[in-house]
């Protein structure tokens, strides 16, 4: 069985998948582990009234999810699975205003990453995915539209 030649959309989804995955990996390793340390990140979560253990879970979700995205392993589901992390980040920064360069960081970057993650889930894995995920079935109408095309 031959595989169809990748399209521009496949390459676009690949670019989105790898850049989104790299961002998650950077936020886990560089920000939470190397810059603030995991213990410091846990203290920050506790200062927000969240359990400190949630910092470790967030670190692991970002690291593992980022790696899976870069590799193209079930990218649709990984992108959707990481949305709670991004909604949490938006919640943390909402009081700081729009611009992420504001004191304490703003909420536009987490919101932008939410949009990118949803776009990844809708686009799919793209080219060179190790374990592609099945297309999302959004509604019965979308299946009949695809069949008609």
N, CA, C and O atoms as a DFTB+ gen file, in Angstrom:
596 C
 N C O
     1  1       0.845      -1.179       0.000
     2  2       0.000       0.000       0.000
     3  2       0.885       1.236       0.000
     4  3       1.748       1.392       0.864
     5  1       0.672       2.095      -0.954
     6  2       1.459       3.324      -1.009
     7  2       0.761       4.432      -0.236
     8  3      -0.466       4.483      -0.141
     9  1       1.570       5.299       0.301
    10  2       1.029       6.431       1.049
    11  2       0.933       7.628       0.133
    12  3       1.825       7.854      -0.684
    13  1      -0.137       8.402       0.254
    14  2      -0.258       9.580      -0.603
    15  2       0.833      10.603      -0.291
    16  3       1.327      10.689       0.833
    17  1       1.182      11.351      -1.284
    18  2       2.177      12.417      -1.131
    19  2       1.653      13.472      -0.155
    20  3       0.499      13.884      -0.270
    21  1       2.476      13.921       0.808
    22  2       2.007      14.959       1.738
    23  2       1.636      16.247       0.995
    24  3       2.260      16.619       0.002
    25  1       0.614      16.900       1.504
    26  2       0.146      18.167       0.924
    27  2       0.702      19.334       1.724
    28  3       1.345      19.142       2.756
    29  1       0.449      20.547       1.240
    30  2       0.840      21.742       2.001
    31  2       0.180      21.747       3.377
    32  3       0.786      22.168       4.362
    33  1      -1.065      21.275       3.438
    34  2      -1.763      21.204       4.732
    35  2      -1.085      20.223       5.675
    36  3      -1.020      20.462       6.881
    37  1      -0.580      19.118       5.131
    38  2       0.143      18.149       5.958
    39  2       1.414      18.771       6.530
    40  3       1.751      18.557       7.694
    41  1       2.109      19.536       5.706
    42  2       3.331      20.196       6.178
    43  2       3.002      21.314       7.172
    44  3       3.758      21.540       8.117
    45  1       1.885      22.012       6.966
    46  2       1.469      23.055       7.908
    47  2       1.145      22.447       9.269
    48  3       1.530      22.990      10.304
    49  1       0.433      21.315       9.264
    50  2       0.100      20.636      10.522
    51  2       1.373      20.127      11.205
    52  3       1.482      20.168      12.430
    53  1       2.332      19.649      10.412
    54  2       3.630      19.231      10.960
    55  2       4.329      20.402      11.640
    56  3       4.814      20.275      12.764
    57  1       4.380      21.540      10.957
    58  2       5.024      22.733      11.516
    59  2       4.348      23.164      12.817
    60  3       5.019      23.483      13.798
    61  1       3.031      23.171      12.816
    62  2       2.292      23.525      14.030
    63  2       2.575      22.520      15.136
    64  3       2.828      22.909      16.276
    65  1       2.534      21.231      14.813
    66  2       2.733      20.169      15.805
    67  2       4.106      20.254      16.456
    68  3       4.226      20.160      17.677
    69  1       5.147      20.432      15.636
    70  2       6.517      20.467      16.167
    71  2       6.747      21.750      16.979
    72  3       7.377      21.707      18.036
    73  1       6.245      22.878      16.495
    74  2       6.457      24.130      17.245
    75  2       5.666      24.136      18.551
    76  3       6.167      24.609      19.571
    77  1       4.451      23.621      18.534
    78  2       3.651      23.538      19.758
    79  2       4.294      22.576      20.752
    80  3       4.373      22.870      21.945
    81  1       4.752      21.428      20.260
    82  2       5.422      20.470      21.134
    83  2       6.693      21.037      21.733
    84  3       6.977      20.827      22.912
    85  1       7.462      21.758      20.920
    86  2       8.700      22.383      21.405
    87  2       8.395      23.420      22.490
    88  3       9.138      23.538      23.465
    89  1       7.308      24.163      22.320
    90  2       6.921      25.149      23.332
    91  2       6.595      24.453      24.651
    92  3       7.012      24.912      25.714
    93  1       5.855      23.352      24.586
    94  2       5.526      22.622      25.814
    95  2       6.784      22.088      26.491
    96  3       6.925      22.177      27.710
    97  1       7.686      21.539      25.707
    98  2       8.934      21.010      26.267
    99  2       9.737      22.136      26.912
   100  3      10.272      21.962      28.006
   101  1       9.827      23.279      26.251
   102  2      10.568      24.423      26.800
   103  2       9.945      24.902      28.103
   104  3      10.659      25.214      29.056
   105  1       8.615      24.963      28.151
   106  2       7.965      25.421      29.372
   107  2       8.171      24.448      30.530
   108  3       8.252      24.857      31.689
   109  1       8.254      23.167      30.209
   110  2       8.471      22.212      31.296
   111  2       9.931      22.203      31.731
   112  3      10.229      22.383      32.911
   113  1      10.838      21.996      30.788
   114  2      12.256      21.836      31.147
   115  2      12.936      23.160      31.493
   116  3      13.575      23.280      32.538
   117  1      12.798      24.144      30.621
   118  2      13.537      25.394      30.833
   119  2      12.888      26.253      31.914
   120  3      13.582      26.767      32.791
   121  1      11.575      26.414      31.860
   122  2      10.909      27.307      32.809
   123  2      10.692      26.656      34.176
   124  3      11.140      27.180      35.196
   125  1      10.005      25.518      34.191
   126  2       9.622      24.919      35.473
   127  2      10.760      24.162      36.149
   128  3      10.880      24.194      37.373
   129  1      11.586      23.489      35.375
   130  2      12.637      22.666      35.968
   131  2      13.929      23.453      36.171
   132  3      14.474      23.457      37.274
   133  1      14.434      24.122      35.122
   134  2      15.734      24.780      35.209
   135  2      15.664      26.190      35.807
   136  3      16.545      26.575      36.576
   137  1      14.637      26.955      35.464
   138  2      14.574      28.346      35.926
   139  2      13.997      28.452      37.333
   140  3      14.639      28.997      38.232
   141  1      12.797      27.936      37.522
   142  2      12.122      28.073      38.815
   143  2      12.334      26.873      39.730
   144  3      12.042      26.961      40.922
   145  1      12.825      25.774      39.217
   146  2      12.943      24.462      39.860
   147  2      11.540      23.903      40.137
   148  3      10.569      24.647      40.271
   149  1      11.469      22.592      40.218
   150  2      10.165      21.970      40.463
   151  2       9.634      22.325      41.850
   152  3       8.432      22.522      42.034
   153  1      10.538      22.405      42.819
   154  2      10.102      22.793      44.172
   155  2       9.590      24.231      44.177
   156  3       8.580      24.531      44.815
   157  1      10.281      25.114      43.471
   158  2       9.835      26.509      43.376
   159  2       8.514      26.635      42.640
   160  3       7.667      27.447      43.010
   161  1       8.336      25.835      41.601
   162  2       7.073      25.834      40.866
   163  2       5.952      25.336      41.761
   164  3       4.844      25.873      41.729
   165  1       6.234      24.304      42.568
   166  2       5.229      23.786      43.501
   167  2       4.853      24.856      44.532
   168  3       3.681      24.997      44.877
   169  1       5.843      25.606      45.022
   170  2       5.553      26.688      45.965
   171  2       4.682      27.752      45.315
   172  3       3.774      28.291      45.947
   173  1       4.962      28.053      44.048
   174  2       4.153      29.044      43.334
   175  2       2.715      28.552      43.199
   176  3       1.779      29.320      43.420
   177  1       2.530      27.301      42.845
   178  2       1.180      26.754      42.740
   179  2       0.467      26.862      44.085
   180  3      -0.710      27.216      44.140
   181  1       1.183      26.556      45.170
   182  2       0.594      26.646      46.506
   183  2       0.232      28.084      46.857
   184  3      -0.775      28.327      47.522
   185  1       1.055      29.050      46.408
   186  2       0.740      30.455      46.675
   187  2      -0.548      30.891      45.985
   188  3      -1.184      31.862      46.394
   189  1      -0.928      30.160      44.930
   190  2      -2.179      30.438      44.216
   191  2      -3.362      29.697      44.832
   192  3      -4.500      29.855      44.390
   193  1      -3.085      28.881      45.860
   194  2      -4.133      28.092      46.483
   195  2      -4.320      26.726      45.832
   196  3      -5.291      26.025      46.116
   197  1      -3.395      26.355      44.965
   198  2      -3.455      25.054      44.302
   199  2      -2.548      24.065      45.027
   200  3      -1.600      24.479      45.695
   201  1      -2.817      22.787      44.910
   202  2      -1.928      21.804      45.532
   203  2      -0.552      21.824      44.860
   204  3      -0.454      21.922      43.637
   205  1       0.488      21.733      45.650
   206  2       1.843      21.730      45.113
   207  2       2.086      20.567      44.167
   208  3       2.860      20.691      43.217
   209  1       1.431      19.436      44.419
   210  2       1.591      18.260      43.554
   211  2       1.120      18.542      42.128
   212  3       1.571      17.895      41.182
   213  1       0.225      19.495      41.980
   214  2      -0.259      19.851      40.645
   215  2       0.862      20.424      39.773
   216  3       0.820      20.302      38.549
   217  1       1.853      21.041      40.393
   218  2       3.004      21.562      39.647
   219  2       3.780      20.425      38.997
   220  3       4.210      20.534      37.849
   221  1       3.955      19.341      39.732
   222  2       4.675      18.184      39.194
   223  2       3.872      17.518      38.075
   224  3       4.434      17.103      37.062
   225  1       2.555      17.421      38.266
   226  2       1.692      16.853      37.231
   227  2       1.704      17.725      35.975
   228  3       1.711      17.211      34.856
   229  1       1.707      19.039      36.167
   230  2       1.759      19.963      35.034
   231  2       3.082      19.826      34.300
   232  3       3.115      19.790      33.070
   233  1       4.170      19.751      35.053
   234  2       5.496      19.557      34.460
   235  2       5.519      18.298      33.590
   236  3       5.968      18.337      32.445
   237  1       5.035      17.189      34.137
   238  2       5.035      15.922      33.392
   239  2       4.121      15.982      32.178
   240  3       4.478      15.492      31.107
   241  1       2.945      16.582      32.337
   242  2       2.017      16.699      31.207
   243  2       2.645      17.503      30.079
   244  3       2.553      17.116      28.914
   245  1       3.285      18.626      30.417
   246  2       3.915      19.454      29.388
   247  2       5.085      18.723      28.730
   248  3       5.234      18.770      27.509
   249  1       5.905      18.059      29.516
   250  2       7.068      17.370      28.970
   251  2       6.662      16.186      28.086
   252  3       7.095      16.080      26.939
   253  1       5.835      15.309      28.627
   254  2       5.423      14.124      27.874
   255  2       4.554      14.522      26.683
   256  3       4.730      14.010      25.577
   257  1       3.618      15.435      26.916
   258  2       2.768      15.902      25.821
   259  2       3.572      16.569      24.726
   260  3       3.306      16.355      23.543
   261  1       4.554      17.376      25.103
   262  2       5.404      18.041      24.111
   263  2       6.184      17.039      23.280
   264  3       6.289      17.184      22.062
   265  1       6.729      16.028      23.932
   266  2       7.476      14.995      23.207
   267  2       6.552      14.248      22.244
   268  3       6.916      14.004      21.093
   269  1       5.365      13.890      22.714
   270  2       4.418      13.181      21.862
   271  2       4.010      14.027      20.658
   272  3       3.852      13.505      19.554
   273  1       3.842      15.324      20.869
   274  2       3.500      16.204      19.746
   275  2       4.640      16.264      18.732
   276  3       4.408      16.128      17.531
   277  1       5.846      16.462      19.199
   278  2       6.989      16.544      18.291
   279  2       7.103      15.265      17.460
   280  3       7.375      15.317      16.261
   281  1       6.894      14.126      18.104
   282  2       7.017      12.852      17.415
   283  2       5.805      12.525      16.540
   284  3       5.895      11.703      15.628
   285  1       4.691      13.163      16.818
   286  2       3.480      12.865      16.065
   287  2       2.790      11.606      16.536
   288  3       2.404      10.760      15.730
   289  1       2.636      11.485      17.838
   290  2       1.957      10.338      18.439
   291  2       0.606      10.818      18.968
   292  3       0.531      11.517      19.978
   293  1      -0.458      10.428      18.266
   294  2      -1.820      10.782      18.681
   295  2      -1.960      12.290      18.942
   296  3      -2.507      12.703      19.964
   297  1      -1.470      13.086      18.023
   298  2      -1.378      14.538      18.214
   299  2      -2.707      15.214      18.510
   300  3      -2.773      16.126      19.334
   301  1      -3.758      14.774      17.844
   302  2      -5.074      15.401      18.091
   303  2      -5.438      15.289      19.570
   304  3      -5.834      16.270      20.200
   305  1      -5.298      14.084      20.108
   306  2      -5.720      13.828      21.483
   307  2      -4.757      14.440      22.493
   308  3      -5.171      14.886      23.563
   309  1      -3.482      14.460      22.153
   310  2      -2.502      15.097      23.041
   311  2      -2.791      16.593      23.132
   312  3      -2.795      17.160      24.224
   313  1      -3.032      17.229      21.993
   314  2      -3.329      18.670      21.982
   315  2      -4.569      18.977      22.812
   316  3      -4.587      19.946      23.570
   317  1      -5.599      18.160      22.671
   318  2      -6.812      18.362      23.471
   319  2      -6.555      18.058      24.946
   320  3      -7.078      18.745      25.823
   321  1      -5.762      17.043      25.214
   322  2      -5.462      16.669      26.596
   323  2      -4.666      17.719      27.351
   324  3      -4.731      17.786      28.578
   325  1      -3.917      18.537      26.626
   326  2      -3.121      19.585      27.267
   327  2      -3.905      20.887      27.480
   328  3      -3.395      21.820      28.101
   329  1      -5.125      20.954      26.975
   330  2      -5.921      22.174      27.154
   331  2      -6.124      22.562      28.620
   332  3      -6.063      23.753      28.927
   333  1      -6.361      21.623      29.542
   334  2      -6.507      22.044      30.946
   335  2      -5.282      22.782      31.482
   336  3      -5.423      23.699      32.291
   337  1      -4.087      22.396      31.045
   338  2      -2.865      23.096      31.462
   339  2      -2.925      24.544      30.983
   340  3      -2.594      25.466      31.728
   341  1      -3.346      24.734      29.741
   342  2      -3.406      26.084      29.178
   343  2      -4.517      26.917      29.801
   344  3      -4.332      28.110      30.045
   345  1      -5.667      26.304      30.061
   346  2      -6.736      27.041      30.738
   347  2      -6.289      27.448      32.140
   348  3      -6.620      28.534      32.615
   349  1      -5.533      26.565      32.799
   350  2      -4.986      26.917      34.112
   351  2      -4.019      28.085      34.019
   352  3      -4.045      28.981      34.862
   353  1      -3.164      28.082      32.999
   354  2      -2.222      29.191      32.813
   355  2      -2.962      30.488      32.519
   356  3      -2.585      31.546      33.024
   357  1      -4.006      30.417      31.712
   358  2      -4.796      31.624      31.421
   359  2      -5.449      32.138      32.699
   360  3      -5.485      33.346      32.937
   361  1      -5.963      31.233      33.515
   362  2      -6.587      31.612      34.788
   363  2      -5.577      32.299      35.700
   364  3      -5.891      33.304      36.337
   365  1      -4.365      31.756      35.762
   366  2      -3.323      32.325      36.624
   367  2      -2.980      33.749      36.198
   368  3      -2.754      34.613      37.045
   369  1      -2.939      33.996      34.894
   370  2      -2.471      35.281      34.379
   371  2      -3.583      36.275      34.055
   372  3      -3.290      37.405      33.663
   373  1      -4.834      35.894      34.206
   374  2      -5.942      36.751      33.779
   375  2      -5.955      38.102      34.490
   376  3      -6.317      39.111      33.886
   377  1      -5.569      38.135      35.746
   378  2      -5.576      39.389      36.496
   379  2      -4.441      40.334      36.142
   380  3      -4.424      41.477      36.599
   381  1      -3.496      39.876      35.337
   382  2      -2.328      40.689      35.006
   383  2      -2.512      41.527      33.750
   384  3      -1.639      42.321      33.397
   385  1      -3.644      41.355      33.074
   386  2      -3.882      42.100      31.847
   387  2      -3.563      41.269      30.622
   388  3      -3.253      40.081      30.709
   389  1      -3.646      41.918      29.498
   390  2      -3.542      41.255      28.200
   391  2      -2.113      40.868      27.832
   392  3      -1.881      39.723      27.445
   393  1      -1.174      41.754      27.935
   394  2       0.168      41.544      27.398
   395  2       0.987      40.649      28.325
   396  3       1.057      40.888      29.530
   397  1       1.608      39.613      27.751
   398  2       2.366      38.656      28.549
   399  2       3.622      39.274      29.151
   400  3       4.173      38.741      30.114
   401  1       4.083      40.400      28.590
   402  2       5.255      41.073      29.158
   403  2       4.894      41.933      30.373
   404  3       5.777      42.531      30.988
   405  1       3.608      42.001      30.724
   406  2       3.174      42.746      31.911
   407  2       3.712      42.060      33.168
   408  3       4.086      40.888      33.138
   409  1       3.744      42.798      34.253
   410  2       4.172      42.242      35.540
   411  2       3.379      40.965      35.829
   412  3       2.151      41.000      35.901
   413  1       4.071      39.852      35.991
   414  2       3.404      38.586      36.254
   415  2       2.890      37.888      35.007
   416  3       2.329      36.796      35.102
   417  1       3.069      38.495      33.843
   418  2       2.629      37.887      32.588
   419  2       1.145      38.047      32.352
   420  3       0.349      37.946      33.286
   421  1       0.775      38.289      31.140
   422  2      -0.633      38.456      30.770
   423  2      -1.241      37.149      30.290
   424  3      -0.608      36.094      30.334
   425  1      -2.464      37.238      29.838
   426  2      -3.190      36.027      29.475
   427  2      -3.285      35.787      27.978
   428  3      -3.873      34.785      27.570
   429  1      -2.731      36.663      27.134
   430  2      -2.886      36.460      25.691
   431  2      -2.089      35.270      25.188
   432  3      -2.531      34.597      24.256
   433  1      -0.945      34.987      25.763
   434  2      -0.141      33.858      25.294
   435  2      -0.815      32.519      25.606
   436  3      -0.913      31.679      24.712
   437  1      -1.282      32.286      26.834
   438  2      -2.017      31.038      27.070
   439  2      -3.264      30.924      26.178
   440  3      -3.578      29.835      25.697
   441  1      -3.970      32.030      25.957
   442  2      -5.140      31.996      25.081
   443  2      -4.730      31.637      23.650
   444  3      -5.403      30.842      22.993
   445  1      -3.646      32.210      23.174
   446  2      -3.124      31.907      21.844
   447  2      -2.753      30.422      21.739
   448  3      -3.021      29.787      20.719
   449  1      -2.150      29.879      22.770
   450  2      -1.783      28.464      22.760
   451  2      -3.015      27.564      22.806
   452  3      -2.996      26.460      22.261
   453  1      -4.071      28.018      23.442
   454  2      -5.337      27.279      23.421
   455  2      -5.848      27.194      21.986
   456  3      -6.250      26.125      21.527
   457  1      -5.829      28.318      21.284
   458  2      -6.281      28.345      19.890
   459  2      -5.405      27.425      19.029
   460  3      -5.922      26.669      18.206
   461  1      -4.086      27.488      19.218
   462  2      -3.186      26.632      18.449
   463  2      -3.434      25.151      18.735
   464  3      -3.393      24.325      17.823
   465  1      -3.690      24.820      19.991
   466  2      -3.942      23.422      20.353
   467  2      -5.241      22.919      19.737
   468  3      -5.304      21.784      19.266
   469  1      -6.269      23.748      19.735
   470  2      -7.531      23.359      19.097
   471  2      -7.321      23.211      17.586
   472  3      -7.840      22.276      16.976
   473  1      -6.555      24.138      16.980
   474  2      -6.249      24.022      15.550
   475  2      -5.502      22.723      15.267
   476  3      -5.780      22.066      14.264
   477  1      -4.573      22.345      16.115
   478  2      -3.835      21.091      15.936
   479  2      -4.783      19.899      15.984
   480  3      -4.684      18.977      15.174
   481  1      -5.698      19.931      16.939
   482  2      -6.660      18.838      17.055
   483  2      -7.539      18.747      15.810
   484  3      -7.869      17.649      15.362
   485  1      -7.916      19.883      15.256
   486  2      -8.758      19.878      14.067
   487  2      -7.988      19.495      12.805
   488  3      -8.516      18.789      11.946
   489  1      -6.746      19.957      12.692
   490  2      -5.932      19.664      11.506
   491  2      -5.433      18.227      11.471
   492  3      -5.352      17.611      10.409
   493  1      -5.108      17.714      12.617
   494  2      -4.539      16.371      12.673
   495  2      -3.036      16.415      12.792
   496  3      -2.441      17.454      13.076
   497  1      -2.439      15.267      12.568
   498  2      -1.022      15.068      12.832
   499  2      -0.104      15.712      11.805
   500  3       0.979      16.183      12.153
   501  1      -0.516      15.738      10.560
   502  2       0.344      16.262       9.511
   503  2       1.340      15.220       9.036
   504  3       1.217      14.032       9.334
   505  1       2.320      15.689       8.297
   506  2       3.332      14.812       7.715
   507  2       4.252      14.242       8.792
   508  3       4.463      14.855       9.839
   509  1       4.792      13.061       8.515
   510  2       5.830      12.424       9.325
   511  2       5.415      12.136      10.768
   512  3       6.253      12.195      11.668
   513  1       4.168      11.834      11.001
   514  2       3.710      11.458      12.337
   515  2       4.014       9.980      12.569
   516  3       3.784       9.150      11.689
   517  1       4.532       9.652      13.754
   518  2       4.839       8.257      14.068
   519  2       3.594       7.412      14.267
   520  3       3.515       6.287      13.773
   521  1       2.622       7.952      14.988
   522  2       1.386       7.218      15.258
   523  2       0.213       8.181      15.097
   524  3      -0.265       8.772      16.065
   525  1      -0.236       8.324      13.854
   526  2      -1.320       9.281      13.595
   527  2      -2.590       8.942      14.367
   528  3      -2.885       7.777      14.635
   529  1      -3.330       9.982      14.714
   530  2      -4.613       9.803      15.389
   531  2      -5.723       9.820      14.344
   532  3      -5.558      10.363      13.251
   533  1      -6.829       9.232      14.690
   534  2      -7.984       9.240      13.794
   535  2      -8.553      10.650      13.702
   536  3      -8.405      11.448      14.628
   537  1      -9.201      10.950      12.588
   538  2      -9.865      12.254      12.472
   539  2     -10.940      12.420      13.544
   540  3     -11.565      11.447      13.967
   541  1     -11.145      13.653      13.972
   542  2     -12.201      13.937      14.939
   543  2     -13.533      13.961      14.208
   544  3     -13.648      14.569      13.144
   545  1     -14.517      13.319      14.759
   546  2     -15.869      13.372      14.197
   547  2     -16.637      14.428      14.975
   548  3     -17.132      14.169      16.072
   549  1     -16.730      15.616      14.400
   550  2     -17.375      16.713      15.116
   551  2     -18.888      16.606      15.104
   552  3     -19.545      16.953      16.086
   553  1     -19.445      16.132      14.007
   554  2     -20.892      15.988      13.919
   555  2     -21.223      15.063      12.761
   556  3     -20.385      14.840      11.888
   557  1     -22.434      14.522      12.742
   558  2     -22.824      13.692      11.598
   559  2     -22.777      14.479      10.289
   560  3     -22.481      13.908       9.238
   561  1     -23.060      15.769      10.338
   562  2     -23.042      16.590       9.128
   563  2     -21.639      16.677       8.544
   564  3     -21.482      16.694       7.323
   565  1     -20.604      16.731       9.406
   566  2     -19.242      16.833       8.905
   567  2     -18.842      15.577       8.154
   568  3     -18.094      15.661       7.180
   569  1     -19.319      14.415       8.581
   570  2     -19.011      13.176       7.887
   571  2     -19.664      13.148       6.518
   572  3     -19.047      12.711       5.546
   573  1     -20.914      13.614       6.428
   574  2     -21.585      13.598       5.131
   575  2     -21.003      14.648       4.194
   576  3     -20.983      14.438       2.981
   577  1     -20.530      15.771       4.724
   578  2     -19.872      16.776       3.891
   579  2     -18.565      16.229       3.332
   580  3     -18.235      16.475       2.171
   581  1     -17.821      15.491       4.149
   582  2     -16.557      14.915       3.700
   583  2     -16.819      13.867       2.621
   584  3     -16.080      13.785       1.640
   585  1     -17.873      13.063       2.802
   586  2     -18.207      12.040       1.821
   587  2     -18.634      12.667       0.496
   588  3     -18.368      12.116      -0.572
   589  1     -19.290      13.810       0.569
   590  2     -19.760      14.481      -0.645
   591  2     -18.608      15.135      -1.416
   592  3     -18.718      15.356      -2.622
   593  1     -17.526      15.440      -0.740
   594  2     -16.419      16.150      -1.390
   595  2     -15.569      15.291      -2.238
   596  3     -14.607      15.773      -2.836
